[in-house]
């Protein structure tokens, strides 16, 4: 907008404009309007004092305040839509699966779970792809857990890069240790729901031979549950 003519009634500070002639150059955006690229690239680095101050304020914010969905290196992430819950005595030879969603490309160096009551035996943990219909498909990572006991946090070494998308974290044992559980978080909009809108945390398959590599594809589910073993991943 440009003022082509103004007439100040009072030219002292605080004076007012009696009238003004102005013109506005109209700009019409296509509907719907779309930027050519995203995210937008600034014309240059911040230079003005307020630009520098604003950038520092945003950069100094805790990750959870400004980057809620961004996974961070060195941290452990659990199932999507789940919350740490009561301990669970697992069923032997049952393969449990819980959903894990990432909005960015990540590299995983550990699968993590916690045994609360020791038990001798063996088991497996891993990561499955998703079949596009919210169900595990094929194993992408497969780790022999060794003995579930003694009690404590277990970190299984893997090295895998995942593109953005939905995956499934799986775990199962040939014995019945008690482990930390994960429950469906009822108010988690990104959690899994069944037809009546009750929460579930994931499917399971029974009678799986967990002494050999994970089955491909994931077996037909024998059921779903609202309390499953908590299996998580650590990023590097």
Order of alpha helices (4+ residues) and beta strands (2+ residues): beta-beta-alpha-alpha-beta-beta-beta-beta-beta-beta-beta-beta-beta-beta-beta-beta-beta-beta-beta
